[in-house]
Amino acid sequence: MLEACSAASRPRSFAARLESRTDSTPLARYLLRAYLAGLPVGDHYRDVGEILLGELFANAVQHPVAPADCFVEIRFALIGDRLRLEVHDAGGGRPSLRPSSTDNERGRGLFLVNELAERWGYCPRAGDIGKSVWVLIAPTNATRETAT
């Protein structure tokens, strides 16, 4: 479900700026795993969070209308029992769902975002330089692996 931005407090938050390169995507996912490892219920967001962050980050890198030397900022916050992920880039444009064909390997990222996120949306950044795409993720019933 696509929604507009709303002001929300961001307790327990994390932010980092990464190079706008496809090989920064694994680092973004690693930083999310590290952030979630510090939360008592972080494993309830890990799988869906990694998928969605990977898709949003890849979109920010692959579809920019910005100089190549710009950074992509990622932000994570646990707000109540929802995980909020944000990806900020300097590119213009508006993310939108579009139909994809079976012979095209691209164009399914926002479909996954729309299906797996509880809600998602985008906001223009301050000064009209780029945008922020965000998702809210509901916790899953993940179980912790215990050592025997």
C-alpha positions as CSV (number, residue, x, y, z in Angstrom):
1,M,0.0,0.0,0.0
2,L,1.6,3.3,-1.1
3,E,1.2,6.2,1.3
4,A,2.5,9.7,1.7
5,C,5.0,10.7,4.4
6,S,4.1,11.4,7.9
7,A,6.2,12.8,10.7
8,A,6.9,10.1,13.2
9,S,9.3,9.9,16.1
10,R,12.3,7.6,15.4
11,P,13.5,6.1,18.6
12,R,16.2,3.4,18.5
13,S,17.3,4.6,15.1
14,F,20.3,4.1,12.9
15,A,21.5,6.0,9.8
16,A,24.4,5.6,7.4
17,R,25.5,7.0,4.0
18,L,26.8,4.5,1.5
19,E,28.3,4.9,-2.0
20,S,25.7,4.7,-4.7
21,R,27.0,1.5,-6.1
22,T,25.4,-1.9,-6.6
23,D,28.2,-3.5,-4.5
24,S,27.1,-1.4,-1.5
25,T,23.8,-3.4,-1.3
26,P,25.3,-6.3,0.7
27,L,26.8,-3.7,3.2
28,A,23.4,-2.1,3.6
29,R,21.9,-5.5,4.4
30,Y,24.8,-6.3,6.8
31,L,24.1,-3.0,8.7
32,L,20.5,-3.9,9.0
33,R,21.3,-7.4,10.4
34,A,23.7,-5.7,12.9
35,Y,21.0,-3.2,13.9
36,L,18.4,-5.9,14.3
37,A,20.8,-8.1,16.3
38,G,20.8,-5.4,19.0
39,L,17.0,-5.5,19.4
40,P,15.3,-8.1,21.6
41,V,12.9,-9.0,18.8
42,G,15.1,-8.2,15.8
43,D,14.8,-11.6,14.3
44,H,11.1,-11.0,13.8
45,Y,12.0,-8.4,11.1
46,R,15.2,-9.8,9.6
47,D,14.1,-11.8,6.6
48,V,11.5,-9.4,5.2
49,G,13.7,-6.4,6.2
50,E,16.7,-7.7,4.2
51,I,14.6,-8.4,1.1
52,L,12.9,-5.0,1.2
53,L,16.1,-3.0,2.0
54,G,17.9,-4.8,-0.8
55,E,15.1,-3.9,-3.3
56,L,14.9,-0.3,-2.2
57,F,18.7,0.2,-2.2
58,A,19.0,-1.5,-5.6
59,N,16.3,0.8,-7.0
60,A,18.1,3.9,-5.6
61,V,21.3,2.8,-7.3
62,Q,19.9,1.5,-10.6
63,H,17.3,4.2,-11.4
64,P,18.9,7.5,-10.3
65,V,18.6,10.8,-12.1
66,A,21.5,12.2,-10.0
67,P,25.3,12.6,-10.3
68,A,27.2,9.3,-9.9
69,D,29.2,10.6,-6.9
70,C,26.1,11.0,-4.7
71,F,25.5,8.8,-1.7
72,V,22.5,6.7,-0.7
73,E,21.4,7.1,2.9
74,I,19.8,4.3,4.8
75,R,17.8,4.7,8.0
76,F,16.3,2.1,10.3
77,A,14.0,2.7,13.3
78,L,11.8,0.5,15.5
79,I,8.6,2.5,16.0
80,G,6.3,0.7,18.4
81,D,6.3,-2.9,17.0
82,R,7.0,-1.8,13.4
83,L,10.3,-1.6,11.7
84,R,10.7,1.4,9.4
85,L,13.3,1.3,6.7
86,E,14.1,4.4,4.6
87,V,16.4,4.8,1.6
88,H,17.2,8.3,0.6
89,D,18.8,9.2,-2.8
90,A,19.4,12.4,-4.8
91,G,17.6,11.1,-7.8
92,G,14.3,12.5,-9.0
93,G,11.3,10.5,-10.1
94,R,8.6,8.8,-8.3
95,P,8.5,5.1,-7.5
96,S,5.5,3.4,-9.0
97,L,4.3,-0.1,-9.5
98,R,4.4,-1.2,-13.1
99,P,3.5,-4.5,-14.8
100,S,6.3,-6.8,-15.7
101,S,6.4,-9.6,-18.2
102,T,7.6,-13.1,-17.7
103,D,10.5,-12.6,-20.1
104,N,11.8,-9.5,-18.3
105,E,14.0,-10.2,-15.3
106,R,13.7,-6.6,-14.0
107,G,10.9,-4.5,-12.7
108,R,9.6,-6.7,-9.9
109,G,11.2,-4.8,-7.0
110,L,8.3,-2.6,-6.1
111,F,5.9,-5.5,-6.5
112,L,7.8,-7.3,-3.8
113,V,7.8,-4.1,-1.7
114,N,4.1,-3.8,-2.1
115,E,3.4,-7.4,-1.2
116,L,5.8,-7.8,1.8
117,A,5.6,-4.3,3.5
118,E,2.7,-3.5,5.7
119,R,2.8,0.0,4.1
120,W,5.2,2.0,1.9
121,G,5.5,5.4,0.4
122,Y,7.9,8.1,-0.7
123,C,8.6,11.7,0.2
124,P,10.5,14.4,-1.6
125,R,13.7,15.4,0.4
126,A,14.3,18.9,1.8
127,G,15.1,21.4,-0.9
128,D,13.5,19.1,-3.6
129,I,16.8,17.2,-4.0
130,G,15.9,13.6,-4.4
131,K,13.5,11.5,-2.4
132,S,13.1,9.1,0.4
133,V,11.3,5.7,0.0
134,W,10.1,4.1,3.2
135,V,8.5,0.8,4.3
136,L,6.9,-0.3,7.5
137,I,7.4,-4.0,8.4
138,A,5.2,-5.9,10.8
139,P,6.9,-8.5,13.0
140,T,6.8,-12.1,11.9
141,N,6.6,-15.1,14.2
142,A,10.2,-15.9,13.9
143,T,11.7,-18.3,16.3
144,R,15.2,-18.0,17.7
145,E,17.6,-20.9,17.1
146,T,19.0,-22.2,20.3
147,A,22.3,-23.9,20.7
148,T,22.2,-27.5,22.1
